[in-house]
């Protein structure tokens, strides 16, 4: 018999671990319960009849969804928050602070759609206690292997060793039930069972209670164990190739294992679907126009400060590579000295870059220097979400050194992206290679859902900057 692949759900083409999904649902219910407690506590305090639940359904739902979205935004479901109660509580308090601001604005815009301020105070206190209890229970559950998928790896070489190392991470969603050496070569992974020692591969995999078999051969050409794979597949156990396995487990495209045929035949790269493309463009126009209007005073203020601190224009323009490799000009508030590239040689920015001015450090940390790029979004050269655009000089160099680098230009560049919320800024070819793996994941698995997820988690990057450049 086969076993379900229990640890991952593919929601709108994006993989979400079941424990994270379960925790999110529990948090949402906990926040709704906290909203009800806040309502009843205030009703008891002032001697008011609590009324029917339908009378407070919308305010409680607004409270719960707003705080839950804020928890997503500040990274309450990130790996570090899932594994550390201290970090989880820090993120929870930050989420409640954001929620207070959002609910106050909503109460001003739509009176009656949220809890009263007195209810909200009690509800937020209750939320801290209830969500904390949920987190404590979940942290204990994460130490239990029962939720992890059991996999069998066909291969015992360097690729199989990478899987073994990945499985050792505390937040890993899988456990390796066994490694099978498929060749006569000396195994790198200790304890691998030789294929010749297994009489019936399908029975062996089922006896190990495996949910999945991952193909990790060092050389696949003319070496695929087709008979074994066919029999395993017909038992109901999922069979996966190494590239797709790493994509699912790490949220990025693994450049060490992919090849052109994988890109051609794998599911994905449908960002050009008409409806999604139209929705993305409408969102970009509305939000870019709104931000330009609302942020105009902030941009003007910092333009004056930039100009006052150092000689040169307050804004600077620079050529970047956009959709389909076409060049375009970005416009940003200047955060470096005007002679930052006096020699005419393009240089990567780095953390603690001495060329950055004092005002520049602040506007980079708060991402204020990016606000003028809303004009590029409005024009259609950029989107809010997409791979960060690079300069032509860097692109020419990176395309020669990194495979599939040109494929990142199949989607519009963005102000924020999947790589930006998963990695600190880097300033090397190796950093660019790692960022490309996330950019390719975004290009391959784009949906509006993934855009929303990235936009929300960009708030976390702003609140806890890691190498902001």
C-alpha angles and dihedrals in degrees: 000000000000130000128224122256092241108170104065136048120194104218115182089342092305120111116234121182112239092233089057091047091049091047091050092052092046091050091050091052090045091053091049089051090049089052091053091047090051091051094048094044092055092044091053092046095056095034094246126150107251091220127205120324091242088065091064101029096106096045092048092046090049091050094048097044093044094052092042091053088048089053090054090047096053094046101257088151097047119118094256092051091048092053101039124055090198093056091042091055092047090053091045092054090047089050092052090050090052090045091054090054094046095045091048090053091046092049089053093047099038111022113206095022093100138043118278115263091253092051091046093055092055092041093053092049089051090046092057092054098041097044090046090055090049090051093049090052092047094049089056090048092052089062089060118089093209094094094049122097116245112227135184117212120214101211137046103206135093094303092052089049089057089056091049092053091047091052091057093066111107091231093050114133095210144053123210108234093184149341121225120202105221098186138043091252118116108268121243092200113075117233096023113155115228115241090232090063092060115081097187116024096190093051091046092054093047092047088056088056090235121179093193144015118214121202108222103163118156092221118025099175109111088344105089110130091225097170092051093046093048093052092045091050093052091055088065096253113136115245117206136181120233097249094053090044093055091044091056097043099043105029092236141086109258107227093193093065107028127095133186093267091057090056091047099048103030123097114265146049094107097131089125095067106134100235095046091045092050093047091049092050094048090050091049093051096047096044096040092051092046093048093048090053096043096040097044093099091048092049091048093049094051092042087061091047092049091049092047095051101049140011118263139057119320091229130042133199125212136176116248134176114253141173114348089002094293117149122238137165124255123201122210140161107267111252099169134062112278089243093053091124100025091148091059092240117130109238130189115243114238139194109280090014107185090215091069115099125225092256088042092060091055096046091047093049091050093038090236090134088066096058097088087059087075083084089061089050091050091051091051098245091113142019129217090248125040142087113317110258118245132205118264091243091058094041093054090052096043094048088060094048105036125053118235092010092136091059091072087071092065088090129047117270116250145207089240133013150174091275092050094056093045103041138038117239114284134199107199142071090256091052089050090051091054092046089050090058089059093042091054090049089054094047091048098045103031117153131148086254091062090048091054091048091052094046092051094048092048085076088063090053091052093047094044105027114196110196096335108194 
